[in-house]
Amino acid sequence: MADMQTLFRAVDELSPEERQQLKEYIEQREKTTWWIVPPENLAEIREIMRPVHEDAAKMTEEEINAVIDEALAEVRREEKQRQGRH
């Protein structure tokens, strides 16, 4: 961990432009979100998804593509509706 007093002194020596760059960097870092799934939950997700995988294994490629196309169309409809409300 950095010595905070040293860090504060370094920040105090920055130009206004450099401070703005630092501010933007910190804001961007705070927006970064990592979603980490604990290993014990991976087995649960796998079990929940098992019926879907079994059903998909019985489908032809054309059937799978049709389901994907349908899902994409639904997402696009929802997005259009959402944009229409603004």
One Martini backbone bead per residue (centre of mass of N, CA, C, O) as a GRO file, in nm:
protein
   86
    1MET     BB    1   0.099   0.034   0.020
    2ALA     BB    2   0.071   0.355   0.004
    3ASP     BB    3   0.186   0.645   0.109
    4MET     BB    4  -0.033   0.893   0.163
    5GLN     BB    5   0.145   1.143   0.198
    6THR     BB    6   0.298   1.106  -0.066
    7LEU     BB    7   0.052   1.115  -0.245
    8PHE     BB    8  -0.051   1.396  -0.163
    9ARG     BB    9   0.203   1.550  -0.254
   10ALA     BB   10   0.186   1.466  -0.550
   11VAL     BB   11  -0.090   1.592  -0.605
   12ASP     BB   12  -0.006   1.888  -0.525
   13GLU     BB   13   0.203   1.894  -0.788
   14LEU     BB   14  -0.012   1.910  -0.982
   15SER     BB   15  -0.167   2.004  -1.240
   16PRO     BB   16  -0.474   2.073  -1.346
   17GLU     BB   17  -0.464   1.865  -1.579
   18GLU     BB   18  -0.360   1.625  -1.406
   19ARG     BB   19  -0.595   1.624  -1.204
   20GLN     BB   20  -0.810   1.564  -1.415
   21GLN     BB   21  -0.693   1.295  -1.505
   22LEU     BB   22  -0.709   1.164  -1.226
   23LYS     BB   23  -1.011   1.193  -1.186
   24GLU     BB   24  -1.095   1.026  -1.435
   25TYR     BB   25  -0.951   0.769  -1.350
   26ILE     BB   26  -1.103   0.722  -1.085
   27GLU     BB   27  -1.387   0.716  -1.203
   28GLN     BB   28  -1.335   0.472  -1.388
   29ARG     BB   29  -1.253   0.270  -1.164
   30GLU     BB   30  -1.536   0.289  -1.014
   31LYS     BB   31  -1.699   0.161  -1.265
   32THR     BB   32  -1.560  -0.091  -1.224
   33THR     BB   33  -1.695  -0.422  -1.252
   34TRP     BB   34  -1.690  -0.723  -1.060
   35TRP     BB   35  -1.815  -1.052  -1.123
   36ILE     BB   36  -1.796  -1.289  -0.873
   37VAL     BB   37  -1.815  -1.636  -0.865
   38PRO     BB   38  -1.844  -1.862  -0.655
   39PRO     BB   39  -1.765  -2.188  -0.675
   40GLU     BB   40  -2.024  -2.299  -0.529
   41ASN     BB   41  -2.218  -2.164  -0.753
   42LEU     BB   42  -2.145  -2.314  -1.014
   43ALA     BB   43  -2.292  -2.579  -0.954
   44GLU     BB   44  -2.574  -2.451  -0.937
   45ILE     BB   45  -2.583  -2.339  -1.221
   46ARG     BB   46  -2.543  -2.604  -1.366
   47GLU     BB   47  -2.802  -2.735  -1.251
   48ILE     BB   48  -3.008  -2.526  -1.354
   49MET     BB   49  -2.905  -2.562  -1.669
   50ARG     BB   50  -2.942  -2.862  -1.750
   51PRO     BB   51  -3.219  -2.862  -1.902
   52VAL     BB   52  -3.124  -2.675  -2.126
   53HIS     BB   53  -2.897  -2.854  -2.233
   54GLU     BB   54  -3.074  -3.097  -2.298
   55ASP     BB   55  -3.259  -2.954  -2.500
   56ALA     BB   56  -3.034  -2.849  -2.692
   57ALA     BB   57  -2.927  -3.136  -2.771
   58LYS     BB   58  -3.212  -3.195  -2.939
   59MET     BB   59  -3.140  -2.972  -3.130
   60THR     BB   60  -3.108  -2.805  -3.399
   61GLU     BB   61  -2.944  -2.555  -3.545
   62GLU     BB   62  -3.198  -2.412  -3.650
   63GLU     BB   63  -3.347  -2.401  -3.380
   64ILE     BB   64  -3.137  -2.242  -3.227
   65ASN     BB   65  -3.134  -1.996  -3.418
   66ALA     BB   66  -3.434  -1.925  -3.376
   67VAL     BB   67  -3.413  -1.866  -3.073
   68ILE     BB   68  -3.204  -1.645  -3.096
   69ASP     BB   69  -3.365  -1.458  -3.282
   70GLU     BB   70  -3.602  -1.421  -3.087
   71ALA     BB   71  -3.438  -1.294  -2.857
   72LEU     BB   72  -3.330  -1.053  -3.015
   73ALA     BB   73  -3.603  -0.932  -3.090
   74GLU     BB   74  -3.695  -0.883  -2.800
   75VAL     BB   75  -3.470  -0.692  -2.717
   76ARG     BB   76  -3.529  -0.481  -2.936
   77ARG     BB   77  -3.817  -0.417  -2.848
   78GLU     BB   78  -3.746  -0.324  -2.562
   79GLU     BB   79  -3.554  -0.097  -2.649
   80LYS     BB   80  -3.760   0.067  -2.809
   81GLN     BB   81  -3.953   0.112  -2.573
   82ARG     BB   82  -3.749   0.251  -2.388
   83GLN     BB   83  -3.683   0.485  -2.587
   84GLY     BB   84  -3.986   0.587  -2.614
   85ARG     BB   85  -3.998   0.695  -2.303
   86HIS     BB   86  -3.772   0.943  -2.339
   0.00000   0.00000   0.00000
